[in-house]
Structures are given as structure tokens and as C-alpha cells.
Amino acid sequence: MSPSLNIALATTHHLTEVAMLFDHYRVFYNQQSNLREAQQFIADRLQHQDSAIFLALDKDKGLGFIQLYPSFSSVSMGRVWILNDLFVLPSHRRQGIAKQLMQAAADYARDTGAIRLALATQKTNTAAQSLYQSLGYRLDQTFDHFTLTL
């Protein structure tokens, strides 16, 4: 791991780096590359403070990111952060960057008074599942989660 690695809360100053990584992330999930729309999407999130994005930087080069969306639990009456996106460039995987991003997300969640972080991943993404489990995340055995495509 590079001694110059820094995890930063992204601002509009980081837009180009985050958008590039976000575009790669979408391609990983079998979407067409569209850097222009990725940049607009990320710009909107940052400008409207719809999400919290942490960026792994080596000097000024983005190597990975994690994006959290705010939510709440009615039953627990507390803030929940949804860990929606985690991506590290393939050339920089297995160097602890994802773990550092996950730690930044957990610290941020605690600092903002959240009661938990929630996430979902593809059933076939065993590398991510191993990371999550190593950090104490547990597969939900109580609830089934459903989606409705609109």
C-alpha cells in the first residue's frame, strides 16, 4: 500500500476522479460506459448533498470510492446509512484500499449518529462478501428484501 494513500470525503473538487471511478463501477455491473452521465449523476449527488462519497487518493489520482445514501429506521427511530457503492480499480485491489474505505464509512456513520450501515451485493460477488464478513457484517436472517422495478 502506498504511504501517500489518503481517504477523503469527496467534494465538487474531486468530481472528475469520482466520476471516472463511478463509470468503471457501473461497467463492472454490466452497464454501458457513459462518463458524461456519470459525471452529471455524481455532480448532482455532491451539489444536493444526497450522499456521502469517500475517495481513496494516491496523490491526486483516485483509486477507489465508497458511496453512502442516508435513510432511517422507523422501528429503531434512528439514522441508517445505505452503503450502496464500493469500487477499487482492478490494478489496486488486494492492497487494503476497500477495507480503508469501509472503515471511513463506518467512522462517518458513527460520527453522524447512525445506528447501522446496510448494504447489498450480488450473490456471486464472493470477494466483496468475504470483505464484509471480515469486518463484522452479517447476512440478514430475519428479513427478505424485495424490490419493485419501476
Number of C-alpha atoms within 10 A of each C-alpha: 10 10 7 9 17 19 19 15 17 19 17 13 9 20 17 17 20 29 23 20 25 27 20 23 20 16 13 12 9 9 11 11 16 15 16 11 12 21 20 13 13 22 19 14 18 19 11 9 13 13 19 20 26 26 27 26 20 16 11 12 14 22 25 28 29 25 24 23 18 16 14 15 13 8 6 9 9 13 19 21 26 20 22 15 17 20 23 24 15 10 8 13 13 12 12 13 25 24 15 16 25 21 14 19 23 17 12 17 21 15 9 12 11 19 15 15 20 15 13 12 14 9 8 8 9 11 9 16 18 11 15 18 11 11 12 8 14 11 12 9 6 6 7 6 7 5 5 4 3 3
